[in-house]
Amino acid sequence: MRFHFMDWTGNGKIGFRRLVLAPSNWLDPSDPVPVCPDCGKPFRKAQELPDNVCYVGDCLEVHDPEQAM
């Protein structure tokens, strides 16, 4: 349930990209909204179905290791 930052890949001709895996969780609608274990920010609702709700971490900027540089 934490953000995972991959290394940058690519080259100067095609450009560079970095894959970031954001935490997500499907829960019952009656369950409490999950929060980020690192900063405490509540996850945002990404998708809602009749029996489940998908929540996604919405605090990428806080955890991006390049933002601290």
C-alpha positions, 0 to 999 in steps of 0.5 A, a space after each residue: 500500500 505504498 508508492 513504488 517509483 521505478 528507475 527512469 528509462 529511455 534516451 534523448 531521442 525518444 524521451 524518458 519515462 518513469 513508471 510509478 505504481 500508486 497504491 489502490 484498494 478495493 473495499 466494501 462501501 461500508 469500510 472506512 476510507 484508507 489513508 496513506 501509511 506514510 503521510 496520512 492523507 486519505 485515498 481518493 475514490 477512483 471507481 465505485 461499483 454496487 458492492 465495491 469501491 476502489 480507492 487510490 493513493 493521491 499524494 504522489 508529490 509528497 512521496 516523489 524522491 526527486 521532489 526532495 532534491 
